[in-house]
Amino acid sequence: MFEEGQLYSPVTVGADGSVEVHLGADHPGLNDPAYLARRGEIAAAALAWEPGTPVPLIGYTAEENEVWRIAGAELAPKHQRHAHSEYLRGKAALGLPADRVPQLAMVTEHLFPLTGWSYAAAPGLVPLREFYGALGERVFHSTQYLRHPSQPLYTPEPDVIHEVIGHANQLASPRFARLTEAAGAATRRLETDAAVKAVADVFWFSMEFGVIWEEGILKAYGAGILSSFGEMDAYSHMEIRPLDLHQMATIPYDITTYQSVLFAAENLDQLEDVVGGFFDTVDDVSAHRLLGEHAHA
């Protein structure tokens, strides 16, 4: 279980209207004034954006485009080795540029004809109910900033590389897109925060850090794994458990390190039956029953 606030650097607006992003102590850009200013500028564009209007265009610099290019070039061969074929089909269908950061409007333009999804701009953290509620409407709230150029293969927080290479390629698969939409629809009918949290934690161990057996080989489909250069090398060496909704909704985990426990579906059909079935049917009573088992374990 995690607190979603851990996932992002807080964004604040000063009395003078200035926007500041507060990076964590371990962030590579913490002591880089130019990077901090750029992060504030990109966050301000998202804060000023109003839904229903065009998503803000970011004038990405040559350095930012190079970070995207390096990350994409290093992730691509690992995708061929480690990604489930359903993700690879989505990635091929989406066909985003490899040499520059795609604007969120471009992501929507490519994605919407495939699965009906669109991308919206977020300055950073989106409250849990708002983020998942939007998923139920096939809208993905995405950051637009890039990780620090000194470490193009590492980020302590979700950036546009994670949001697009990880999630947009996943959402280009009709089957993965439906699972994601179902998680969002579930949160819209849940009243208690604990039940919403249970859905978010099952989502974490599936759509973010899920693995699946394919022809006897453990493959990744989770966006958190497939957007991480290091995690793709590490995931198969972790403790691999079969799908278990009770464990997925209740075991503690640390978002700042590689996931030590992963849950593997036997195949895509089982993933849809177990995880998709949970998202489709969960209500407050069944969610609390699931969590209540943990309290008595």
N, C-alpha and C positions, 0 to 999 in steps of 0.2 A: 504494500500500500504506500502511496506517496501523496504529498501535498503538491498540487499542480503549480503552485507559486514557485516551487524550486526550479521549474523548467526554464524560466526566463529571468533576464535581468529586469528589475523594476524600472518603469518609465514614469517620471514625474514632470509636472508643468509648474514652473516658477511663477511668482507674482507678476513678473514682467512678460510672461508668455513663453519664456525659453523652455525648451524641452531637454531633459537630461535623462540619459540611460545610465543606470547604476550597475556596473559590471561586478561580478564576483571577484573575490581575492585571487582566485586561480586563473582568471581570464587573461589570455595572452595580450589583449589590447588595453588592459587596465591603466598602464602608464604611457599610453600613446595618445597625446592630445588630439592629433588629427583624426585618429580612428574614433575617439569618443565624440568629437564634433560631428563626424559623418553619421554615426549611429543616431545622434540626436536629430540630425536633419532628416534621416529616413523615417524615424519614428514620428516626427512632426507631420510628415506628409500623410502617414496613415491616420494619425489623430484628427487631422483636418478633413479626411475623406468622409463623405456621407453615402451610406448605402443607396443604391439606385443611380448613382452618378458613376462615370468611368473611374476605374481603379487608378490611383495615381501612377504616373510614369516616373520611373527613377532613371536619371541620367547616369548609368553605371560607368565608372572610370575604366581605363585600360587595365589598371591593377586589379580591380574587382572582376572584370571579365577573365583575367588570367587566373584568378583563384578558382572561378567556376570551371575554366578549361582544364586546369590541373586536376581538380577533384574529379571531374567527369571522366577524364582520361585514365585516371588510376582506378576508379570504381568499375569502369566498363568491363575489363577482363575478369575481374572478380565476380561480376554479375553473371558472366557466361559460365563460370565454374560453380557458383554457389546459389544463384537465384532459381526459384521454382519456375518452370516453363510458363505458367500463367502470368507471372510478373514480366517475364521476358517478352511475351506476346503483347502485353500492355505497353511496355516501353517502346517496342518497335512501332506499334500503331500510333503512339503519341508523337514520336519523331521530333523531340525538342532539339534546339541547336546545341552543339557541343562546344562551340567556340566563344559563346557569349551568354550572359545571364538573360534568360527569357523574362520579358515583362509578364506580370500576372495576367494581363489582358491576353497575351499570346497563349499562355497556358490554358486559359478558358477557351480561347478560339480553337485550340487543338483538341481539348478534352470534351467539350460539350457535345459535339456530334457523336462521340463514342459512347458516352454513358450519361450525359445530361448534367454533369457536374460543372461548377464554376468556382473561381477563386476570388476571395475577398481579402483586402489589405488589413493587417493587424500590426500595431506598433510593438507588440510583445505578447505578454500573457493575455489570453482571453478567458474570462471566468468560465468555470467548468460547464455550467448549464448553458451558457450562451454558445460556447464552442460546440458542444455536442448537439444542442438544439439545432444549430445551423447545419450540422451533418445530416440531420433528419430532413432537411430541405435541399440536400445535395450542394451545399455551399461549404467550402473549406477555407477557414481563416488562416492566412499565411503571412509570415514575416517577409520582409523584402531585403533585409540586410545580409551581408556576408560575414563569415568568420574572419579573424585577423589574418592578413596576408603572410605573417611569419609562420603560420601553421595551417596551410591549405587543406590538410587532411584531418584536422582536429577542430572540434568546437565543443565547448562545455554546455551549449544551449542550442535549441533548434534554430537553424538559420534557413535561408531560402534554398540552400542545397538539400538540406533534410526535407523541407516542405515539398519541394518539387521533384528531385531525383528519387526521394523515398516515397512520398505519398502520391504525387500526380501520376507517376508511372504505375503505381498500384491501382489508383482510381481509374486508369484507362482500361482495366480489366472489368468487364461487366459483373463477374462473380465477386471480386474483391470490393467493387464499388457498392454492390448490394449489401454486403456484410457491414460496410462502414455506414451506409444509410440506415440500416436496421439498428445499429448501436445508437445513432442519433435519435431515431424515432422512439426508441425505448426510453431515453431520458426525458422526452417530452411528456410521457404519460406517468412518470414517476413523481411522487410528491416528496419523499424524504431524501435528504442529502446522502444518507447512508446507502440507499438503494442506487442512487446515481453514481456514487463512488464505486459500488460493486460492478456496475456496467463499465466504468472507466478502467477499473483494474483488469477485468476480463479483456477489454480492448487492448490494454497495455501488453498483455501476454499473448495476444493474437495479432492484431493488425499492426502493432508497433514492434513486437519482438517474437513473432510466431515463426515456427519452423514446421516442416512437413516432409514426410517421406515420399520420395518419388523414385521408382524403380530401384528400391533398396538403398538409396543415397539420401542423407539428410540435407534438405534444401531449405533456404530461407525465403520467406515472403514478407516478413515484417519490415515496415519502412525504417524503423530504427536500426535494424541490422544492415539493410541494403543501402543505407546512406552513410555507413560508417566503414572506413577503410580497415580499421583494426578489428572491429567486431566480426567482420566476415571471416577473418582468420581464426577467431576465437570461439565462435558459437558452437561448433561441432564438438568441442572439448569440454563443454559445460555439462552439468547434470541434466539429462534429457528425460522428462517425464511424459507419460501419456496425457492427453487432454483430461482435465479434471476441473470442473467449474468451481467447486468449493475451494480448492487450493488456489486457483487463479484469482479468485475474488478476495482471498484472505491472507496469503503469505506476504510477509514484508520483503521489500527489495530496495536497493539503492540505485537511484538514477544516475549517480555520478561515476559509476564503474560499470564494467562489462557485466551483463546479467549472468549470474552464476547458475540459475535454474531456468530452463526453458521447457515449454510444453509443445510436444510434437503431435500433429494430426497424422493419422495413418494415410490419408489422402485428402484431396480437396472436397470430396463428397462428405467425408466425416466432419471436416471443419465446418461445412455449411450446416450439417445436421446438428452438431453439438453447439458450436458457438453461435451460428446463425439462429438455431432454434431457441437458444437462450435469449438472444437479443429480441427475437420476434415475440416471445411470450412472457418475458419477465414483467412482474408487477411488484408493488411494494411488499405484498405478503410473501411472495416466493423469494424475493431478494433478501428479506429479513430472515426467512427460514434458512437460506443458504449461509448467511452471516451468523445466525444463531448457532449453527452447528460448530462454527469456529469457537464461539464463546464457551462451549461445553467440551471442546477437545482437550 
